Amino acid sequence: MRFEYAQDSEARSLVALRDSYGLFIGGSFAGGSSVFKTISPATEEVLAEVTHGTTEDVDRAVAAARQAYERVWSTMPGEERGRYLFRIARLLKERAAELAILETLDSGKPISQTRDVDLPLAAAHFFYHAGWADKLGYAGFGATPRPLGVVGQVIGWSSPLLMLAWKIAPALACGNTVVLKPAETTPLTALAFADICQQADLPPGVVNVVTGDGTTGQLVAGHPGLDKVAFTGSAEVGKEIARACALSGKRLTLELGGTAANIVCADANIEAAVEGIITGVFASQGHVCGAGSRLLVQEPVLDDLIAALKSRMTTLRLGDPLDGGTDIGAVNSRAQLDKIAELAASGEAEGATRWSAPCALPDRGFWFPPTVFTDVADAHRIGAEELAGPVLTVAAFATPEQAVERANSTRYGLSAGIWTQQGPLLGWLASRLRAGVVWANTFNRFDPAAPFGGYRESGFGREGGRHGLEAYLDGPADDASGTGTADV
């Protein structure tokens, strides 16, 4: 018997959307010469008009950040900086319901993800880094580490508010000021955060938010007045930024996503592994930088696991992201939907077997059903390229050595997962996987105290934890980059 769920939507009335939003520069909002529309990916309705930042706007933002850095923020005692971060963290918690709804409206993510995962983690990052602000001398980077200066931060559309917290919290704790450029398709929570900065009485210019498209992002990342750039996004854009920073001498950290391998060994708890697989690739429609989109299953349990996985996928609910019972929300944009569809079509054309969970797609908005491909070869595009959608590829392995070989046969290396009840096997596999983070019998678990970052074309540098502070401080003399070396 199949039970129909009653709708349990969050009240959209908790969010007071403005008709238009300006740029946040020097502690106040101001309009610009041109605007663009941000839409709901679930309904395609226009949510608001947002100012498109120009060269002049970016110049003003960098100048405001430089002035705040030199006159106020870099000279402020760490204890006082920490108070500001604590204040921001408390405001994030107080406004969590509003911000979660706003994030869901603008990104298409289910409210269960924004409300229960993203907002608590975003606040936790500010609480965590507030504690570091007056203890930097004990972080292991010298007795009196210094901030770098003005930091340009460009973030993507995957978990935008959480990505903002990952970047802004450590930068401010270390004494830097920020010019942030959010993704074109998800600018609203960054602008709401700017309002929180005003509420917290953050000194003008410490945080600046410049909205716009990729051109604006290039203006921010390439600005000569910056001392560091932090970027989250595609590998292609990351390479361009890396080349520009190499020529200018700016510090740089890159978090570029990838195609994470999720390895299920023959002795694994199948039920637990299936739940971890679902969380790893279908949560937030696969719009997670470390999504476990490549499933590697040991041959003796392959058929049983696929059967259990398909059975679980039929229970996933696709639909209104504001409904608390929704598992699969809307794809972030038409462009991303087209990319997912094109990669899925290539998988079928190359010989992989496609199966999609039966579900009705809404008439409006950008939707893709949860889908699994079996019989996937390493040479298939769908098994090699970043999907960033609710699509899982499955391949078999015979031995642990073969699992490692297949997991590492990618140009990416952000994260991976292992499912086994044997401790020695777990350690053997984890030590051989070329990934920045390896989860054991779980997936997509994050903590502000744990560093996160990748290898190869998944980027370099770490965000979170003590290691993440290093990217925003003057490092030891033998490592002028402060982030280690890039493995690309």
N, C-alpha and C positions, 0 to 999 in steps of 0.2 A: 504494500500500500504506500502511495506517495502522498505526503502531506504538503499542502500549499501554505507558504508563510504569509502572515499578514505584514503589510508594509510598516516599517518603523523608521520613518525619516526624521533626521535632525531638522530643527526649525530654522529655515533659511532666514527668518526674520531677525535672528540674532546678529546677522551681519548687515551693517549699514553701508552699502556700496555707494561710492561717489560716482557722479557722471563722468568725471575726468580726474586724472592724477598728474601732478607735476613731478619734477625732479626734486630730490632731497639733497640740497647742497648748503653747506655752512649752517646747518641747524634749522633750515626752513624750507618749505616747499615753494617751487616757482615753476611756472609754465615754460613752454619752449616754442619754437617756430613751427613744429609739426607734431602730429599725433598718430598713433595707430590704435587699432581696436584689439582688445583681448577678449576671447570668447570662451564659453563653456564647451569643452569637448564632448560633454554628454548630450547637449541640446543644440549646440551651435548658436546659441543666443549671445548677443554682445553683452558683456558684463560691464565694461567701462572703456573709456578712451585713456590712453597712457602716452605721456610725452616721449618723443623720440630724441634721445640725446645726440648732440652734434659735437663737432670738434671744439667749439667755444665752450659748450657745457662741460665737456670732460676737462678742459683747461681750468675752468672755474672750480670744479670739484677737486682736482689735484692741488690747486693753490690753497683751497680751504683746508684740505687735509694737511698740507705742509705747514700752514700757519698754526693749526691746532697742535700738530706734533711738536713744533719748536717752542711754542709759547706756553703750552698747557700740559699735554698728555705725557710726553717723554720725561718731563721733570717732576711730574706728580708722584708722590710716594706710592709704592705698590699697594699698600694697605688701602689707600683712598681709591685707587683704580679698582681694587677688588670690590669695594662697596658699590660702585656703579654696576659692575657685572652682577653682583647679587641682586641689585634692584631690577635689572633687566630680566634676570631669571625669574624673580617673583612675579613680574608683570606678564611674562610669558605664561606662567601657570594661571594667573588670574584671568587672562584673556584666552585660555586654551580652547574653550568651546567655540568662540568666535573665529579664532585663527584656524581651527581644524575645518570648520565649514568653509571658510574662505579658500583654504588650500584645496579642498575637495571640489569646489565650484570651478576653480581656475585650472586644476591639473587633471581632473577626472578620477583621481584616486578614491577608493572607497573610504567612507568616513571612519570605518573601523580601523583603517591603517593610519589616517591622519590624526584621529583622536587618541588612539590607544598606543601608537608607536612613535610617530614623528614628533608630536608636540611634547610628550614627556621626555624624549631624548634630546630635543632642542633645548629645553629648559635645563636638563641635566648637564649639558655641555657648558652652559654659562655658570651654573653652580660649581661645577668641577674646576673650571679655569679661574673662577673668582678666588678659589682657595690657593691657586698657584701664584697669584699676582704679587704677593709679598714674600714669596719663598723661592724666587727664581735662582737665587744664589746657591740653593741646595739641589738644583735640578741636574747638576753634573756638567754644566757648560761654563764653568769658571765661577769665581766668587762674586763677580760683579758683571754679569752679562748685560749687554746693551741691546736695545731695540734696533731694528733696521731702519725704520723711517716710515715712509708712505707705501702702503701695500695696495696693489690693484688686484681685485678678486673677481673672477668671472665664473658664474655657476650655471649648471644645466637645469633642465626641467624635471629631473628625477628627484623627488623629495626636496623641493626647493628651499623650504624653510629650514629643514634639517641640515642641508648643505650649507646654508647661510651660517647657521650656528657653528658647524664644524670649522668654518673658516674665520668668522669674525671673533668668536670668543677667545681663541689662543692669540690672535693678533693683538687684540686690545689688552689682554692680560700681560703681554710682554712689553707693552708701551708703544705699539705702533698705531697709526691711524689708517683708515680704510676708505677706498673708493670701490664700491660694489656694483657690479653689473649683473642683474638677474637675467634669466632666459626670457626671450621675447614672448613665449607662450605662457609663462607663469610669473608675471611680475608682481602680483597683488600682495602676497604675503611679505615680500621684501619691502614694499611700500608701507604695509601695516607695521613692520618692524621699525621703519623710520619713525612712525608715530610713537612707538614704544620708546625709542631713544629720546624723543621730546618729553614724554611722560617721566622718564627717568632723570631728566635734567642733565643728560650727557652734554658735555661742553660742545658748542657748535664746531663742526668740521671734523670731529673724531670719526664719525661714520657718515659717509655720503653715498647716496643711491642714485645711479644714473641708468635709466631704462632705455631700451632700444633693441635693434636687431643685431645681427652678426657684425655689421659695420661698426656699431657703437662698441661692441666687445673688442674689436680690433683696435679701436682708438684708445680704449682703456689699457689693454695689455701692452700696446706699443708706445705708451706715453713716456717721453724721456724723463719726466719728473718723478717717476716711481723708483723705489728701491727694491721692490720685490713684486712678483706676479704669482698668484695661485689660481689654477684653472681646473675646473671639472667639466668634462665634455668629451667630444669625439677624439679619436687618435689622430685623425687628419688635421684638425685645428690645433691640437696639442703640439704636433710636429712643427707647424708654422710658428707658434708662439715660442717653442724651444729654440728655433733658429734665430728669431728676433732677439731673444734674451741673451743668447750666446754672443751675439755681436755687440750688445749694449752692456753686458756685464751684470745685468740684474740677477738677483736670486730667483729661483723658480721651483715650484712644486707642481706636479701634474697628477691628476687622478682621472684616468681615461677609460675606465670600464673594461669590458671583455666578455669572454664566454667561459664561465666557471664550470669546472668539472665536478660532478657529484658522484662519488664512487660507492657502490653498494656491493659489499663482499657477501660470499655465500652464507656466512654465519650471522648476518645482520638480522635484527628484528624487523621484519618486512613491514608490519603495521606502522612502526615508528618511522621507518625510512620513507614510506609513502607520504606521511604527514610532512616530513622534512622536505621532500621533493616538491610537494604542493606549495609549501611556504617559500621555498627557494626560487621558484620560477613563476608561479601564478599570482602570488601576492603583489599588489600594485601593478597588475597586468604585465609583470615582467619588467616594469620600469625601475629597475634597481641595478646600480652599476655592477654589483657582484652577483647578479642573478645566476642561479645554477642551471643554465640552459642546456648543458651537455651531461646527460646521465650515462654513466658507465656501470653495467651490471654484470656480475660474474655469472657465467653460463648456467650453472646448476639451478639458479633461482630466477633466471631471466623471465620465463613464461609466467611464473607465479607473481612476480613483481608487476609485470605489465598488466596482468589481469586485475590485480588489486588497485593499481594506479588508475586504470580506466574506470573501474567501479567508483573510486573516490571522485574522479573528475566529473562524473555524471551528477554529483550532488552539489557542485559549485554553482552559485547563483550569479548570473550576469545581469546587470541592469543599473538602476538609479544609484549613483555613487553616494547619495545622501541617505539611502536606506541602510540602517545598521546591519541588516542581514545580507547585504551584497558582498560577494567575494571578488568578483571581477568587474572593475569599473571601465571607464572609457579610455581609449588610447589617446595620448596627449594631443595629437594634432592630425590633420589630414595627411601631411607629409610623412609622419611616422607610420600611420596606418598603411599608406602606399608602400613604404619600405618593407614593412612586415609581410604584406601580401605578396610582394615581388619575391622576397626570399622564400616564402612558403611555396610559391609556384615553382621556383627553381629546384626546391627539394623534390617535388613530385617529378619534375622533368628529368632529374638526375637519377631517379630510380628508388628514392626512399618511399616508404609507405606512410600515408597520412591518415590520421584519425582525429576527428574533432568531437568534443562532447556535445551532445544534442542540446541546443538552447536557442531560443528565439532572440534575434538581434533587434534592438529598437530601430524604429524608422529613421530617427534623426540622431546625429552624433557620429562618433568614430568608434567602431566596435570590431573586435576580433574574437572569435570563440577560443576557449582553451583548447590547444591542439598539441598532439604528440606525433612525432615522426619516428618510426622504427626502421631498421635496416639502413642506418646512416653510416656512410663511410667517411673517413677523415678527409678525403678529397672533396666531398660535397660542400658547396658554399654554405648551406644551411648549418653544417657542423663546424664551420671555420669562422664565419663572420658574426659580429655582435648582432643579436636579434632585437633586444630591448622590447620584447613583446611577450604575450602569453603563449609561447611556443617552446616545446621541449623536444630535444633530439635524444634518441636512445641507441646505444651501441653495446655490444657484448665484449667481455674479455675473459680469458682463460686463467691467467696467472697474475699475481700481484705485479710482476715485472711488466707484463703487457698493459696493465692498468696505468702504471706510471708513464709508460711510453705514450699511450694514447692521450692521457691527461695533459702531458707536456707538449704534445704535437700541435701547438698553437702559438701565434705570435703574441698572445696576451698572457697575463699572469697576475690577476688581481686577487682571486679567492678560489677556494676549493672546499669540498666536503668529503668526509669519509664515514662510512657506516659499517662498523664491525664491533663484535663483542670481545675481540682479542686485543689486549693492550699492546703486546709486542708488535703485532701486525699493524696496528694503528700508528705506532711510533715509526715503524719502518717506512710506511707509505708517506706519512706526513713529512718526514725528513727528506724525501726525494721529490716532492711536488714543488714545482717552480711557481709558487703563488705567495702573495704577500700575507694572506690570512688563510689558515686551514681550520675549518670547523670539524669537531669530532662528535658524531651522533647528534648533530643539530645543524641548523643552517640559518644564515642571516641574523645572527645574534650580535648586537653591538653594545659597547659600553664606552663612555667618554674616557675612561682610564686606559683603554686598550688601543694601541696604534693600529691604523688601517692605511693600506697603500699597496702598490703593485710593483711588478717587474715588467721588463720588456716593453711592449707597446701599451701596457696598462699604466704607464707612468712611473714616477719616482718621487721620493719623499714620503713622509708619513703624516697623517692627521689623527689627532687624538693622543691622549696619554702624555707622558714625559717626552717621548720621542717627537711628538707633534710640536712641542714648544721650540725645539731646535730650529725649525724652519723659520721662526720669527725672531731669532736672536742672532747676534754676532757669534759665530761658532769658533771652535778652537783654531789655532793658527794653522794646523796641518790639514784643516778641511774648510777652506774659505767658502765653500758653497753652503755649508750648514745643513745640507740634506743628503750627503753621500753622493755617490756617482750613479749616473743613469745606466741602467742595464737595458739597452734597446738594440 
